[in-house]
Amino acid sequence: MGRRSDRARRASRTAAVLAVLLGGAGATHFLRPRGYDRIVPTGLPPRTTTLASGIAELGIAAGLAVPATRRAAGLAAAALFVAVFPANVKMARDLLDSPRSTRASRLVAVVRLPLQAPLVAWALRVSRHAPRR
């Protein structure tokens, strides 16, 4: 086995892991939508936004699973991670402002914010290493 085939196998595995992550997250938008509804930024319709983002995550996950669509799906995943950042900010702000939130939930919400950057980088890397048509 050559170095190129090892790299291609690794790229396929990392794309598959990202697909599973997005597919799982997308499914939870339909299984437990209220949690997502609460973090939709003001001015957007909560349930519609929750369901639309769930559909987007499931569609991107499917695109990542297919080598021919992986490049576009990786770019779409990066765009999605950027697009949902305001919801993560709202969640952190709401938890920091709530006297009922726990210290642990506040910490997780705040630490989660800078983790969007590696997710965007991961999605871009998946796109960059996708097979050429």
PyMOL commands that place a pseudoatom at each C-alpha (Angstrom):
pseudoatom trace, name=CA, resn=MET, resi=1, chain=A, elem=C, hetatm=0, pos=[0.000, 0.000, 0.000]
pseudoatom trace, name=CA, resn=GLY, resi=2, chain=A, elem=C, hetatm=0, pos=[1.310, 3.368, -0.954]
pseudoatom trace, name=CA, resn=ARG, resi=3, chain=A, elem=C, hetatm=0, pos=[1.328, 6.601, 0.926]
pseudoatom trace, name=CA, resn=ARG, resi=4, chain=A, elem=C, hetatm=0, pos=[-1.378, 8.040, -1.324]
pseudoatom trace, name=CA, resn=SER, resi=5, chain=A, elem=C, hetatm=0, pos=[-3.823, 5.197, -0.563]
pseudoatom trace, name=CA, resn=ASP, resi=6, chain=A, elem=C, hetatm=0, pos=[-3.159, 5.555, 3.182]
pseudoatom trace, name=CA, resn=ARG, resi=7, chain=A, elem=C, hetatm=0, pos=[-3.898, 9.264, 2.934]
pseudoatom trace, name=CA, resn=ALA, resi=8, chain=A, elem=C, hetatm=0, pos=[-7.083, 8.604, 0.932]
pseudoatom trace, name=CA, resn=ARG, resi=9, chain=A, elem=C, hetatm=0, pos=[-8.263, 6.056, 3.493]
pseudoatom trace, name=CA, resn=ARG, resi=10, chain=A, elem=C, hetatm=0, pos=[-7.575, 8.470, 6.336]
pseudoatom trace, name=CA, resn=ALA, resi=11, chain=A, elem=C, hetatm=0, pos=[-9.438, 11.248, 4.492]
pseudoatom trace, name=CA, resn=SER, resi=12, chain=A, elem=C, hetatm=0, pos=[-12.426, 8.932, 3.968]
pseudoatom trace, name=CA, resn=ARG, resi=13, chain=A, elem=C, hetatm=0, pos=[-12.452, 7.995, 7.646]
pseudoatom trace, name=CA, resn=THR, resi=14, chain=A, elem=C, hetatm=0, pos=[-12.347, 11.592, 8.846]
pseudoatom trace, name=CA, resn=ALA, resi=15, chain=A, elem=C, hetatm=0, pos=[-15.147, 12.487, 6.406]
pseudoatom trace, name=CA, resn=ALA, resi=16, chain=A, elem=C, hetatm=0, pos=[-17.178, 9.567, 7.750]
pseudoatom trace, name=CA, resn=VAL, resi=17, chain=A, elem=C, hetatm=0, pos=[-16.665, 10.705, 11.344]
pseudoatom trace, name=CA, resn=LEU, resi=18, chain=A, elem=C, hetatm=0, pos=[-17.797, 14.228, 10.441]
pseudoatom trace, name=CA, resn=ALA, resi=19, chain=A, elem=C, hetatm=0, pos=[-20.812, 12.745, 8.618]
pseudoatom trace, name=CA, resn=VAL, resi=20, chain=A, elem=C, hetatm=0, pos=[-21.782, 10.731, 11.708]
pseudoatom trace, name=CA, resn=LEU, resi=21, chain=A, elem=C, hetatm=0, pos=[-21.372, 13.802, 13.935]
pseudoatom trace, name=CA, resn=LEU, resi=22, chain=A, elem=C, hetatm=0, pos=[-23.565, 15.943, 11.676]
pseudoatom trace, name=CA, resn=GLY, resi=23, chain=A, elem=C, hetatm=0, pos=[-26.080, 13.156, 11.100]
pseudoatom trace, name=CA, resn=GLY, resi=24, chain=A, elem=C, hetatm=0, pos=[-26.462, 12.607, 14.821]
pseudoatom trace, name=CA, resn=ALA, resi=25, chain=A, elem=C, hetatm=0, pos=[-26.824, 16.314, 15.497]
pseudoatom trace, name=CA, resn=GLY, resi=26, chain=A, elem=C, hetatm=0, pos=[-29.326, 16.621, 12.649]
pseudoatom trace, name=CA, resn=ALA, resi=27, chain=A, elem=C, hetatm=0, pos=[-31.436, 13.794, 14.043]
pseudoatom trace, name=CA, resn=THR, resi=28, chain=A, elem=C, hetatm=0, pos=[-31.585, 15.418, 17.480]
pseudoatom trace, name=CA, resn=HIS, resi=29, chain=A, elem=C, hetatm=0, pos=[-33.157, 18.519, 15.899]
pseudoatom trace, name=CA, resn=PHE, resi=30, chain=A, elem=C, hetatm=0, pos=[-36.206, 16.334, 15.204]
pseudoatom trace, name=CA, resn=LEU, resi=31, chain=A, elem=C, hetatm=0, pos=[-36.075, 14.166, 18.328]
pseudoatom trace, name=CA, resn=ARG, resi=32, chain=A, elem=C, hetatm=0, pos=[-35.609, 17.021, 20.825]
pseudoatom trace, name=CA, resn=PRO, resi=33, chain=A, elem=C, hetatm=0, pos=[-36.351, 20.297, 19.026]
pseudoatom trace, name=CA, resn=ARG, resi=34, chain=A, elem=C, hetatm=0, pos=[-37.216, 22.399, 22.084]
pseudoatom trace, name=CA, resn=GLY, resi=35, chain=A, elem=C, hetatm=0, pos=[-33.598, 22.624, 23.208]
pseudoatom trace, name=CA, resn=TYR, resi=36, chain=A, elem=C, hetatm=0, pos=[-32.632, 23.989, 19.804]
pseudoatom trace, name=CA, resn=ASP, resi=37, chain=A, elem=C, hetatm=0, pos=[-35.678, 26.278, 19.633]
pseudoatom trace, name=CA, resn=ARG, resi=38, chain=A, elem=C, hetatm=0, pos=[-34.456, 28.038, 22.795]
pseudoatom trace, name=CA, resn=ILE, resi=39, chain=A, elem=C, hetatm=0, pos=[-31.107, 29.023, 21.287]
pseudoatom trace, name=CA, resn=VAL, resi=40, chain=A, elem=C, hetatm=0, pos=[-32.367, 30.348, 17.961]
pseudoatom trace, name=CA, resn=PRO, resi=41, chain=A, elem=C, hetatm=0, pos=[-31.331, 34.009, 17.772]
pseudoatom trace, name=CA, resn=THR, resi=42, chain=A, elem=C, hetatm=0, pos=[-34.081, 36.594, 18.178]
pseudoatom trace, name=CA, resn=GLY, resi=43, chain=A, elem=C, hetatm=0, pos=[-35.798, 37.534, 14.944]
pseudoatom trace, name=CA, resn=LEU, resi=44, chain=A, elem=C, hetatm=0, pos=[-35.764, 34.030, 13.461]
pseudoatom trace, name=CA, resn=PRO, resi=45, chain=A, elem=C, hetatm=0, pos=[-38.712, 31.623, 13.764]
pseudoatom trace, name=CA, resn=PRO, resi=46, chain=A, elem=C, hetatm=0, pos=[-37.510, 29.075, 16.339]
pseudoatom trace, name=CA, resn=ARG, resi=47, chain=A, elem=C, hetatm=0, pos=[-39.125, 25.820, 15.190]
pseudoatom trace, name=CA, resn=THR, resi=48, chain=A, elem=C, hetatm=0, pos=[-38.666, 26.531, 11.491]
pseudoatom trace, name=CA, resn=THR, resi=49, chain=A, elem=C, hetatm=0, pos=[-35.014, 27.401, 12.062]
pseudoatom trace, name=CA, resn=THR, resi=50, chain=A, elem=C, hetatm=0, pos=[-34.491, 24.285, 14.187]
pseudoatom trace, name=CA, resn=LEU, resi=51, chain=A, elem=C, hetatm=0, pos=[-36.009, 22.005, 11.557]
pseudoatom trace, name=CA, resn=ALA, resi=52, chain=A, elem=C, hetatm=0, pos=[-34.210, 23.728, 8.668]
pseudoatom trace, name=CA, resn=SER, resi=53, chain=A, elem=C, hetatm=0, pos=[-30.849, 23.399, 10.391]
pseudoatom trace, name=CA, resn=GLY, resi=54, chain=A, elem=C, hetatm=0, pos=[-31.600, 19.732, 11.148]
pseudoatom trace, name=CA, resn=ILE, resi=55, chain=A, elem=C, hetatm=0, pos=[-32.398, 19.120, 7.482]
pseudoatom trace, name=CA, resn=ALA, resi=56, chain=A, elem=C, hetatm=0, pos=[-29.185, 20.925, 6.510]
pseudoatom trace, name=CA, resn=GLU, resi=57, chain=A, elem=C, hetatm=0, pos=[-27.110, 18.788, 8.877]
pseudoatom trace, name=CA, resn=LEU, resi=58, chain=A, elem=C, hetatm=0, pos=[-28.668, 15.556, 7.594]
pseudoatom trace, name=CA, resn=GLY, resi=59, chain=A, elem=C, hetatm=0, pos=[-28.172, 16.614, 3.979]
pseudoatom trace, name=CA, resn=ILE, resi=60, chain=A, elem=C, hetatm=0, pos=[-24.564, 17.597, 4.560]
pseudoatom trace, name=CA, resn=ALA, resi=61, chain=A, elem=C, hetatm=0, pos=[-23.944, 14.311, 6.390]
pseudoatom trace, name=CA, resn=ALA, resi=62, chain=A, elem=C, hetatm=0, pos=[-25.281, 12.416, 3.382]
pseudoatom trace, name=CA, resn=GLY, resi=63, chain=A, elem=C, hetatm=0, pos=[-23.106, 14.507, 1.059]
pseudoatom trace, name=CA, resn=LEU, resi=64, chain=A, elem=C, hetatm=0, pos=[-20.011, 13.761, 3.132]
pseudoatom trace, name=CA, resn=ALA, resi=65, chain=A, elem=C, hetatm=0, pos=[-20.697, 10.042, 2.897]
pseudoatom trace, name=CA, resn=VAL, resi=66, chain=A, elem=C, hetatm=0, pos=[-20.569, 10.079, -0.912]
pseudoatom trace, name=CA, resn=PRO, resi=67, chain=A, elem=C, hetatm=0, pos=[-17.103, 10.678, -2.398]
pseudoatom trace, name=CA, resn=ALA, resi=68, chain=A, elem=C, hetatm=0, pos=[-18.496, 12.485, -5.464]
pseudoatom trace, name=CA, resn=THR, resi=69, chain=A, elem=C, hetatm=0, pos=[-20.248, 15.107, -3.299]
pseudoatom trace, name=CA, resn=ARG, resi=70, chain=A, elem=C, hetatm=0, pos=[-17.758, 15.240, -0.423]
pseudoatom trace, name=CA, resn=ARG, resi=71, chain=A, elem=C, hetatm=0, pos=[-15.940, 18.380, -1.602]
pseudoatom trace, name=CA, resn=ALA, resi=72, chain=A, elem=C, hetatm=0, pos=[-19.144, 20.471, -1.773]
pseudoatom trace, name=CA, resn=ALA, resi=73, chain=A, elem=C, hetatm=0, pos=[-20.484, 18.920, 1.437]
pseudoatom trace, name=CA, resn=GLY, resi=74, chain=A, elem=C, hetatm=0, pos=[-17.271, 19.819, 3.300]
pseudoatom trace, name=CA, resn=LEU, resi=75, chain=A, elem=C, hetatm=0, pos=[-17.656, 23.433, 2.223]
pseudoatom trace, name=CA, resn=ALA, resi=76, chain=A, elem=C, hetatm=0, pos=[-21.325, 23.349, 3.219]
pseudoatom trace, name=CA, resn=ALA, resi=77, chain=A, elem=C, hetatm=0, pos=[-20.378, 21.926, 6.627]
pseudoatom trace, name=CA, resn=ALA, resi=78, chain=A, elem=C, hetatm=0, pos=[-17.887, 24.747, 7.176]
pseudoatom trace, name=CA, resn=ALA, resi=79, chain=A, elem=C, hetatm=0, pos=[-20.547, 27.300, 6.230]
pseudoatom trace, name=CA, resn=LEU, resi=80, chain=A, elem=C, hetatm=0, pos=[-23.053, 25.641, 8.552]
pseudoatom trace, name=CA, resn=PHE, resi=81, chain=A, elem=C, hetatm=0, pos=[-20.611, 25.723, 11.478]
pseudoatom trace, name=CA, resn=VAL, resi=82, chain=A, elem=C, hetatm=0, pos=[-20.172, 29.458, 10.902]
pseudoatom trace, name=CA, resn=ALA, resi=83, chain=A, elem=C, hetatm=0, pos=[-23.932, 29.997, 10.500]
pseudoatom trace, name=CA, resn=VAL, resi=84, chain=A, elem=C, hetatm=0, pos=[-24.831, 28.325, 13.802]
pseudoatom trace, name=CA, resn=PHE, resi=85, chain=A, elem=C, hetatm=0, pos=[-22.246, 30.275, 15.787]
pseudoatom trace, name=CA, resn=PRO, resi=86, chain=A, elem=C, hetatm=0, pos=[-24.772, 33.003, 16.775]
pseudoatom trace, name=CA, resn=ALA, resi=87, chain=A, elem=C, hetatm=0, pos=[-26.977, 30.302, 18.336]
pseudoatom trace, name=CA, resn=ASN, resi=88, chain=A, elem=C, hetatm=0, pos=[-24.008, 29.075, 20.374]
pseudoatom trace, name=CA, resn=VAL, resi=89, chain=A, elem=C, hetatm=0, pos=[-23.331, 32.647, 21.510]
pseudoatom trace, name=CA, resn=LYS, resi=90, chain=A, elem=C, hetatm=0, pos=[-26.990, 33.060, 22.495]
pseudoatom trace, name=CA, resn=MET, resi=91, chain=A, elem=C, hetatm=0, pos=[-26.908, 29.813, 24.440]
pseudoatom trace, name=CA, resn=ALA, resi=92, chain=A, elem=C, hetatm=0, pos=[-23.776, 30.897, 26.326]
pseudoatom trace, name=CA, resn=ARG, resi=93, chain=A, elem=C, hetatm=0, pos=[-25.227, 34.331, 27.030]
pseudoatom trace, name=CA, resn=ASP, resi=94, chain=A, elem=C, hetatm=0, pos=[-28.521, 32.861, 28.252]
pseudoatom trace, name=CA, resn=LEU, resi=95, chain=A, elem=C, hetatm=0, pos=[-26.748, 30.403, 30.538]
pseudoatom trace, name=CA, resn=LEU, resi=96, chain=A, elem=C, hetatm=0, pos=[-24.454, 33.083, 31.929]
pseudoatom trace, name=CA, resn=ASP, resi=97, chain=A, elem=C, hetatm=0, pos=[-27.461, 35.307, 32.650]
pseudoatom trace, name=CA, resn=SER, resi=98, chain=A, elem=C, hetatm=0, pos=[-29.603, 32.603, 34.240]
pseudoatom trace, name=CA, resn=PRO, resi=99, chain=A, elem=C, hetatm=0, pos=[-29.366, 32.172, 38.005]
pseudoatom trace, name=CA, resn=ARG, resi=100, chain=A, elem=C, hetatm=0, pos=[-30.701, 28.619, 37.546]
pseudoatom trace, name=CA, resn=SER, resi=101, chain=A, elem=C, hetatm=0, pos=[-27.865, 27.422, 35.296]
pseudoatom trace, name=CA, resn=THR, resi=102, chain=A, elem=C, hetatm=0, pos=[-25.095, 25.370, 36.827]
pseudoatom trace, name=CA, resn=ARG, resi=103, chain=A, elem=C, hetatm=0, pos=[-21.465, 26.347, 36.860]
pseudoatom trace, name=CA, resn=ALA, resi=104, chain=A, elem=C, hetatm=0, pos=[-20.700, 23.318, 34.673]
pseudoatom trace, name=CA, resn=SER, resi=105, chain=A, elem=C, hetatm=0, pos=[-23.284, 24.259, 32.012]
pseudoatom trace, name=CA, resn=ARG, resi=106, chain=A, elem=C, hetatm=0, pos=[-21.951, 27.819, 31.933]
pseudoatom trace, name=CA, resn=LEU, resi=107, chain=A, elem=C, hetatm=0, pos=[-18.394, 26.570, 31.539]
pseudoatom trace, name=CA, resn=VAL, resi=108, chain=A, elem=C, hetatm=0, pos=[-19.310, 24.121, 28.760]
pseudoatom trace, name=CA, resn=ALA, resi=109, chain=A, elem=C, hetatm=0, pos=[-21.262, 26.797, 26.881]
pseudoatom trace, name=CA, resn=VAL, resi=110, chain=A, elem=C, hetatm=0, pos=[-18.379, 29.265, 27.011]
pseudoatom trace, name=CA, resn=VAL, resi=111, chain=A, elem=C, hetatm=0, pos=[-15.637, 26.721, 26.225]
pseudoatom trace, name=CA, resn=ARG, resi=112, chain=A, elem=C, hetatm=0, pos=[-17.709, 25.484, 23.291]
pseudoatom trace, name=CA, resn=LEU, resi=113, chain=A, elem=C, hetatm=0, pos=[-17.505, 28.849, 21.499]
pseudoatom trace, name=CA, resn=PRO, resi=114, chain=A, elem=C, hetatm=0, pos=[-13.845, 28.687, 20.416]
pseudoatom trace, name=CA, resn=LEU, resi=115, chain=A, elem=C, hetatm=0, pos=[-14.334, 25.034, 19.430]
pseudoatom trace, name=CA, resn=GLN, resi=116, chain=A, elem=C, hetatm=0, pos=[-16.284, 26.179, 16.352]
pseudoatom trace, name=CA, resn=ALA, resi=117, chain=A, elem=C, hetatm=0, pos=[-12.988, 27.191, 14.733]
pseudoatom trace, name=CA, resn=PRO, resi=118, chain=A, elem=C, hetatm=0, pos=[-11.547, 23.641, 14.705]
pseudoatom trace, name=CA, resn=LEU, resi=119, chain=A, elem=C, hetatm=0, pos=[-14.885, 22.341, 13.377]
pseudoatom trace, name=CA, resn=VAL, resi=120, chain=A, elem=C, hetatm=0, pos=[-14.720, 24.803, 10.481]
pseudoatom trace, name=CA, resn=ALA, resi=121, chain=A, elem=C, hetatm=0, pos=[-11.090, 23.822, 9.840]
pseudoatom trace, name=CA, resn=TRP, resi=122, chain=A, elem=C, hetatm=0, pos=[-12.011, 20.125, 9.941]
pseudoatom trace, name=CA, resn=ALA, resi=123, chain=A, elem=C, hetatm=0, pos=[-14.812, 20.599, 7.406]
pseudoatom trace, name=CA, resn=LEU, resi=124, chain=A, elem=C, hetatm=0, pos=[-12.510, 22.586, 5.111]
pseudoatom trace, name=CA, resn=ARG, resi=125, chain=A, elem=C, hetatm=0, pos=[-9.841, 19.882, 5.386]
pseudoatom trace, name=CA, resn=VAL, resi=126, chain=A, elem=C, hetatm=0, pos=[-12.419, 17.216, 4.462]
pseudoatom trace, name=CA, resn=SER, resi=127, chain=A, elem=C, hetatm=0, pos=[-13.380, 19.290, 1.424]
pseudoatom trace, name=CA, resn=ARG, resi=128, chain=A, elem=C, hetatm=0, pos=[-9.777, 19.869, 0.398]
pseudoatom trace, name=CA, resn=HIS, resi=129, chain=A, elem=C, hetatm=0, pos=[-8.901, 16.151, 0.617]
pseudoatom trace, name=CA, resn=ALA, resi=130, chain=A, elem=C, hetatm=0, pos=[-12.058, 14.913, -1.107]
pseudoatom trace, name=CA, resn=PRO, resi=131, chain=A, elem=C, hetatm=0, pos=[-11.568, 12.957, -4.310]
pseudoatom trace, name=CA, resn=ARG, resi=132, chain=A, elem=C, hetatm=0, pos=[-11.451, 15.057, -7.480]
pseudoatom trace, name=CA, resn=ARG, resi=133, chain=A, elem=C, hetatm=0, pos=[-14.135, 14.313, -10.002]
for i in range(1, 133): cmd.bond("trace and resi %d" % i, "trace and resi %d" % (i + 1))
show_as sticks, trace
zoom trace
